[in-house]
């Protein structure tokens, strides 16, 4: 698969509680207007039914204009008619995810060191996420920072599309692309003015 330069992540945990479905959907819409064509929905909070309600509404509003990826939950990926599933090292395995979602949908996997990159390279994942590249506040117990040199090493270890994640902003995104990443996954630096922020990211990474 060919990845866009910007891989936006909508993390429900970044929104004020109680979470408003309207606010989530409007945020997703603004990202799409700003040029986002690949969006991951991630929710570590609330119930599965709530996540499914969010996901279905995002799917309905964005229609087919944006490729939608569900974090962790292969069952919700199918129920919301998302285009793919992204799994971590402690989630359903890429092989397990592929069995659930089939060959037509995308499977992505998170990795944090070269051993995991090589394992993912040999497996059924369509793309590999690698990081954290820089220090990040999006996880309570983040893995060790890999840095730009780590991105170069990961790029040399796989020919699969490589998404980098962790502390990536408009100030450092270009350096990560130049190190060999195909795409950058971003959460925090899109939260303020998502339409304009997405557009600026894409202009910086041409």
C-alpha positions as CSV (number, residue, x, y, z in Angstrom):
1,X,0.0,0.0,0.0
2,X,1.0,3.6,-0.5
3,X,0.7,5.7,2.6
4,X,0.0,9.5,2.7
5,X,2.6,11.6,4.4
6,X,0.2,12.4,7.3
7,X,-1.4,9.7,9.4
8,X,-3.8,11.4,11.7
9,X,-4.8,9.8,15.0
10,X,-8.1,10.8,16.7
11,X,-7.4,9.8,20.3
12,X,-10.6,10.1,22.4
13,X,-8.5,10.5,25.5
14,X,-7.4,14.0,24.2
15,X,-11.0,15.3,24.4
16,X,-12.8,16.7,27.4
17,X,-14.9,14.3,29.4
18,X,-17.7,13.5,29.0
19,X,-16.7,13.0,25.4
20,X,-19.1,14.5,22.9
21,X,-19.7,12.5,19.7
22,X,-20.5,15.7,17.9
23,X,-17.1,17.1,18.9
24,X,-15.2,14.0,17.7
25,X,-17.0,13.9,14.4
26,X,-16.5,17.6,13.8
27,X,-12.8,17.2,14.5
28,X,-12.6,14.3,12.0
29,X,-14.4,16.4,9.5
30,X,-12.0,19.4,10.0
31,X,-9.0,17.1,9.5
32,X,-10.4,15.8,6.3
33,X,-11.1,19.3,5.0
34,X,-7.4,20.1,5.8
35,X,-6.3,17.2,3.6
36,X,-6.1,14.2,5.9
37,X,-6.8,11.0,3.9
38,X,-5.8,8.4,6.5
39,X,-7.3,8.6,10.0
40,X,-7.1,6.2,13.0
41,X,-9.7,6.2,15.7
42,X,-8.3,5.3,19.1
43,X,-10.3,5.0,22.3
44,X,-8.9,3.6,25.5
45,X,-11.8,5.0,27.5
46,X,-15.5,4.2,27.7
47,X,-17.4,1.2,26.5
48,X,-17.2,-0.8,23.2
49,X,-20.7,0.4,22.4
50,X,-19.7,4.0,22.8
51,X,-16.6,3.5,20.6
52,X,-18.7,1.8,18.0
53,X,-21.2,4.7,18.0
54,X,-18.4,7.2,17.5
55,X,-16.8,5.1,14.7
56,X,-20.0,4.6,12.8
57,X,-20.8,8.3,12.8
58,X,-17.3,9.1,11.7
59,X,-17.6,6.6,8.9
60,X,-21.0,8.0,7.8
61,X,-19.8,11.6,7.8
62,X,-16.5,11.1,6.1
63,X,-18.0,8.5,3.7
64,X,-15.3,7.0,1.5
65,X,-13.1,10.1,1.2
66,X,-10.9,9.1,4.1
67,X,-9.3,5.7,4.9
68,X,-10.3,4.8,8.4
69,X,-8.3,2.5,10.7
70,X,-9.6,1.2,14.1
71,X,-7.1,0.9,16.9
72,X,-6.9,-2.5,18.7
73,X,-10.4,-3.8,18.1
74,X,-10.8,-6.0,15.0
75,X,-14.5,-6.6,15.9
76,X,-15.3,-2.9,15.9
77,X,-13.4,-2.5,12.7
78,X,-15.8,-4.8,11.0
79,X,-18.9,-3.5,12.8
80,X,-18.1,0.1,11.8
81,X,-17.1,-0.8,8.3
82,X,-13.6,0.7,8.8
83,X,-10.9,0.1,6.2
84,X,-8.4,-1.4,8.5
85,X,-7.1,-2.3,12.0
86,X,-4.0,-1.3,13.9
87,X,-2.6,-3.5,16.6
88,X,0.1,-3.0,19.2
89,X,2.6,-5.5,20.7
90,X,0.2,-6.4,23.5
91,X,-3.0,-6.6,21.4
92,X,-4.3,-9.2,18.9
93,X,-1.4,-10.4,16.7
94,X,-1.2,-9.2,13.1
95,X,-1.9,-12.8,12.1
96,X,-4.9,-12.9,14.3
97,X,-6.1,-9.5,13.1
98,X,-5.7,-10.7,9.5
99,X,-7.9,-13.8,10.2
100,X,-10.6,-11.6,11.6
101,X,-10.7,-8.7,9.1
102,X,-9.7,-10.7,6.0
103,X,-7.5,-9.9,3.1
104,X,-9.3,-6.8,1.8
105,X,-8.8,-4.7,4.9
106,X,-5.5,-3.0,6.0
107,X,-3.5,-4.4,9.0
108,X,-0.9,-2.2,10.7
109,X,1.3,-3.0,13.6
110,X,3.2,-1.0,16.2
111,X,6.9,-1.7,16.8
112,X,9.4,-0.2,19.2
113,X,12.8,-1.8,18.3
114,X,14.5,-3.5,15.4
115,X,13.7,-7.0,16.5
116,X,10.0,-6.2,16.4
117,X,10.4,-4.4,13.0
118,X,12.0,-7.6,11.6
119,X,9.2,-9.7,13.0
120,X,6.6,-7.4,11.5
121,X,8.4,-7.4,8.2
122,X,8.0,-11.2,8.0
123,X,4.3,-11.1,9.0
124,X,1.1,-10.2,7.3
125,X,1.0,-6.5,8.3
126,X,0.5,-4.0,5.4
127,X,2.5,-1.3,7.2
128,X,4.8,-1.0,10.2
129,X,4.6,1.8,12.8
130,X,7.8,2.6,14.6
131,X,8.5,4.7,17.6
132,X,8.4,6.7,19.8
133,X,10.8,8.8,17.7
134,X,10.7,11.7,20.2
135,X,9.5,12.0,23.7
136,X,5.7,11.8,23.9
137,X,3.0,12.5,26.4
138,X,0.3,10.4,24.6
139,X,1.2,7.2,26.5
140,X,1.5,6.8,30.3
141,X,4.4,4.4,30.1
142,X,6.1,5.0,26.7
143,X,8.7,2.8,25.2
144,X,12.3,4.1,24.9
145,X,12.8,6.9,22.4
146,X,14.3,5.6,19.1
147,X,15.4,9.0,17.6
148,X,15.9,9.9,14.0
149,X,18.8,7.4,13.8
150,X,16.4,4.6,14.9
151,X,14.2,5.6,12.0
152,X,17.0,5.2,9.6
153,X,17.8,1.7,11.0
154,X,14.1,0.7,10.8
155,X,14.0,1.9,7.2
156,X,17.0,-0.3,6.4
157,X,15.3,-3.3,8.0
158,X,12.1,-3.3,6.0
159,X,10.7,-2.6,2.6
160,X,7.1,-2.3,4.0
161,X,5.6,1.2,4.3
162,X,6.9,2.8,7.5
163,X,4.9,5.0,9.8
164,X,6.7,6.9,12.5
165,X,5.1,8.0,15.7
166,X,5.9,9.7,19.0
167,X,6.3,13.4,19.6
168,X,6.2,14.3,16.0
169,X,5.3,18.0,15.3
170,X,5.4,20.4,12.4
171,X,8.9,21.4,13.7
172,X,10.5,18.0,13.3
173,X,8.3,16.1,10.8
174,X,10.5,16.8,7.8
175,X,13.5,15.4,9.5
176,X,11.7,12.1,10.1
177,X,10.6,11.9,6.5
178,X,14.2,12.6,5.4
179,X,15.3,9.7,7.6
180,X,13.2,7.3,5.6
181,X,9.7,7.3,7.0
182,X,6.8,7.1,4.5
183,X,4.4,8.7,6.9
184,X,4.2,10.5,10.2
185,X,1.5,9.6,12.8
186,X,0.4,12.7,14.7
187,X,-2.0,13.2,17.7
188,X,-1.2,16.3,19.8
189,X,0.0,18.7,17.1
190,X,-3.3,18.5,15.2
191,X,-5.6,19.2,18.2
192,X,-5.5,22.9,17.9
193,X,-7.1,24.2,14.6
194,X,-7.1,20.8,13.0
195,X,-7.9,21.9,9.5
196,X,-5.1,24.5,9.4
197,X,-2.6,22.2,11.2
198,X,-3.2,19.3,8.8
199,X,-2.7,21.5,5.9
200,X,0.5,22.9,7.3
201,X,1.9,19.4,8.0
202,X,1.2,18.4,4.4
203,X,2.8,21.5,2.9
204,X,5.9,21.0,5.0
205,X,6.3,17.4,3.9
206,X,5.9,17.8,0.1
